[in-house]
Every structure is written in structure tokens, then in C-alpha cells.
Amino acid sequence: AHNIMQLTAGGAPKLKPVRVAKTSAYTTTASDAIIGVDSTTAAFTVTLVAAATIGAGGIQIIADETGKCALNAVTVDASGAEKIDGALSVDINTAYGFLMLYSTGTGWKKIGVA
């Protein structure tokens, strides 16, 4: 469900994940692959799209692009009653930390975290 196909000027396709940059509360979409966060001003929450909407195998990466999560944590919240490896939410609270997740179709599993 990720929108990662992009055509180059010559018409040849190449893969490029969709990246969005956020500085405040945000709910991801099924087309988001990388959510770059900047919590310089304040802590905030990124709410994941419903696992069923992105579909099993959908991947989302939330990454601290400015190193400010050690000061102002970004909370990654699963949609509704869904869980991330058994938890309703996970904090990114280290400088340049990240959370890489995949959808099971009913919830989320961590692939990588720092």
C-alpha cells in the first residue's frame, strides 16, 4: 500500500519511499513510509494509520531527524485498541532515535528501534 514508485525524467521507474516531515501531532497515512520528526519546540504524538488500512506487511519508520527527542520525546501511538508489540504506544526519547514497524494487519511489530 506504500506509494513508492516514482518516474524519473527519462521515464525509468525507481523506488523512492514517501517521506513526510512533522513538527506537531500527526496521524500517518497508508502512503507514508518515513515520518521524519522534529520535536525542537515540544513533545508530540504520531498516531499510526490503522494496521488493516495499510495492510499486512506495510512498513512505517518514524525517525528523529534533529536529535531533539532526547529533550522532547515523540510518542508513537497505535490506532485505537491496536498495539505495538503489546503496548499501546512507544516513546522515541533518544537523540536521533527511530522506530521501524511493520503491520500484521491487526497490529504492529517492531523491526528496529534506537
C-alpha positions as CSV (number, residue, x, y, z in Angstrom):
1,A,0.0,0.0,0.0
2,H,3.1,2.3,0.1
3,N,3.3,4.8,-2.7
4,I,7.0,4.2,-3.5
5,M,7.1,4.2,-7.3
6,Q,8.4,7.3,-8.9
7,L,9.2,8.0,-12.5
8,T,12.5,9.8,-13.4
9,A,12.8,12.4,-16.1
10,G,13.8,9.7,-18.6
11,G,10.7,7.7,-17.7
12,A,12.6,4.9,-16.0
13,P,10.9,3.9,-12.7
14,K,12.8,3.9,-9.4
15,L,11.8,3.1,-5.9
16,K,11.6,6.0,-3.5
17,P,9.8,5.8,-0.2
18,V,7.3,8.6,0.6
19,R,8.8,10.8,3.4
20,V,6.8,13.4,5.4
21,A,8.3,15.8,7.9
22,K,6.4,16.7,11.0
23,T,6.8,19.1,13.9
24,S,3.5,18.5,15.7
25,A,0.8,15.8,16.2
26,Y,0.2,13.8,13.1
27,T,-1.7,10.7,12.0
28,T,0.1,8.7,9.4
29,T,-1.4,7.6,6.1
30,A,-1.0,4.3,4.2
31,S,1.2,6.0,1.7
32,D,3.7,7.3,4.4
33,A,6.9,5.2,4.6
34,I,9.2,7.6,6.5
35,I,7.9,10.1,9.0
36,G,10.7,12.5,9.9
37,V,10.0,14.2,13.2
38,D,11.4,17.4,14.7
39,S,10.5,17.9,18.4
40,T,12.6,21.1,18.8
41,T,9.6,23.1,20.0
42,A,7.7,20.5,22.0
43,A,6.9,16.8,22.5
44,F,4.1,15.4,20.4
45,T,2.4,12.2,19.3
46,V,2.4,10.4,16.0
47,T,-0.6,8.1,15.6
48,L,-0.2,5.2,13.3
49,V,-2.7,4.5,10.5
50,A,-4.9,1.5,11.3
51,A,-3.0,-1.7,10.6
52,A,-5.8,-3.0,8.4
53,T,-5.7,0.1,6.3
54,I,-2.0,-0.2,5.4
55,G,-2.3,-3.9,5.2
56,A,-0.2,-6.8,6.4
57,G,3.5,-6.1,5.6
58,G,3.1,-2.3,5.4
59,I,6.1,-0.6,6.8
60,Q,6.4,2.8,8.6
61,I,9.6,4.4,10.0
62,I,9.4,7.2,12.5
63,A,12.8,8.9,12.9
64,D,14.1,11.8,14.9
65,E,15.8,14.0,12.2
66,T,17.1,16.8,14.5
67,G,18.3,14.9,17.6
68,K,15.7,16.7,19.9
69,C,13.8,13.6,21.0
70,A,16.1,13.3,24.0
71,L,14.7,16.7,25.1
72,N,11.1,16.4,23.8
73,A,10.0,12.8,23.3
74,V,7.8,11.8,20.4
75,T,5.2,9.2,21.3
76,V,4.2,6.7,18.6
77,D,0.6,5.6,19.3
78,A,-1.1,2.7,17.7
79,S,-4.5,3.3,16.2
80,G,-7.5,2.7,18.6
81,A,-7.0,-0.5,20.6
82,E,-4.2,-1.8,18.3
83,K,-0.9,-2.5,19.9
84,I,2.8,-2.2,19.0
85,D,4.4,-5.4,20.3
86,G,1.8,-5.5,23.1
87,A,2.0,-1.8,24.0
88,L,-0.5,1.0,23.1
89,S,2.4,3.4,22.5
90,V,6.2,3.6,22.3
91,D,8.3,6.7,23.0
92,I,11.2,7.8,20.9
93,N,13.3,9.6,23.6
94,T,16.9,9.4,22.4
95,A,18.6,11.8,20.1
96,Y,18.3,10.6,16.5
97,G,16.2,7.7,17.7
98,F,13.9,5.8,15.4
99,L,11.2,3.2,15.4
100,M,10.8,0.9,12.4
101,L,7.5,-1.0,12.3
102,Y,5.5,-3.4,10.1
103,S,1.8,-4.1,10.1
104,T,0.4,-7.6,10.8
105,G,-3.0,-6.4,9.5
106,T,-4.3,-6.2,13.1
107,G,-1.4,-4.5,14.9
108,W,2.2,-3.5,14.7
109,K,5.5,-5.2,15.3
110,K,8.9,-3.6,15.8
111,I,11.6,-4.3,13.2
112,G,14.1,-1.9,14.6
113,V,14.4,0.7,17.4
114,A,17.1,3.0,18.6
